[in-house]
Amino acid sequence: MSSVWLPCGDYHENYEKDQGWWQTRFIKFKMILLLAVIFIGIPLFAPEYWIGVATMVGYTAMGALGVQLLIGYAGLITLGHAAFIAVGAYTSTLLILQFPWPKLIVEYGLAYPISIIIGGIFAGLWSVLFGLPSAKVKGFYLILTTMAAQFITVDFILTQYVSKIGGRGQAFSLPPGTIKFGPWVIESEREIYYLMAVLITLMVIVLVNLLRSKVGRAWVAIRDNDIAAETLGINVIWYKLLAFFVAGFFAGVAGAFWVSNTAALSPEHFPWFWSLWLVGVILIGGAGSIHGAIFGSIFMVVIMELLQMAVIPMADHFPRVLIYYSGIKDAAFGLAICAFLIYEPNGLAYRWWQVKNYFNLWPFSY
């Protein structure tokens, strides 16, 4: 016998039901309300400035999902994820500007959507290349390998060679009307936000379904104890490389999306600090939770926007504050990580889990 309220004593009888997405009417209502807020409420009623902030939250979450997969679910530490975002961005841009697309594809506005997919695949394969050492090393040595990906990709290949294709110097500028999805030209803040919302929704759906499958269980087993996982017959090397590919694919899609949100693309958009920033997002949001990637992105982006709103008015009286703003921002980032590691080491996702349980188990919340 099934029931609407699961905590009252009705339990699932098989794994498929236990891993179901919308298990009760209340959860269905929450999900529909959430989608309504994302796709209707924010773009229609929020000021344009905050729509831009929401777009930045989504872009950060796209990159953080790949980092969450590697660190939180597969136990593979990475400090070079911005490199794979850059690969996706440059692949998409070069395909739009340099590739001789058939006239039909250009007229129907399919060049950019196809470039997103190809950019994700290229970034995934590039990520696998730097994930190969994970077959032999882990921990500190894997950190150095992923850091090498950042410096080799962005500081060497992109800066010295790729950025100079076509004689453009260091930046690629996409002509107006180039970013198209079918007949729709992506130009305004709201249109860019809608594109972000669709992409982040699809990425979350893909990742959640992967984590509910045999692949996701293998990743968690490797994270918890790779020797025991191999003893149980799991091909550890294969699943590690698959994790790098999926994380790189997500990063490539994020980079291809970023092309629509910037006037000119250059290597300066993908510094090593951005890789470190994404790891900080995971630490603050909570490792091993998709909610953690979302909550961490919201927290970090909004906090930095509020900090900027507080600093700019001070510049009228203290002009030098703007000069030191970058240092203030970095200090706030470091203090936030330290505060969470000390007072909330499990991140915001764990606090959200506690709040949900409080209401689900009320009046017996204790």
PyMOL commands that set and color helices and strands:
alter all, ss='L'
color gray80, all
select helices_A, chain A and resi 6-8+15-18+25-45+48-73+81-98+103-107+111-135+140-160+162-167+189-211+214-224+226-231+236-261+267-269+272-285+290-314+320-323+325-343+347-361
alter helices_A, ss='H'
color red, helices_A
select strands_A, chain A and resi 172-173+180-181+184-185+264-265
alter strands_A, ss='S'
color yellow, strands_A
deselect
rebuild
show_as cartoon
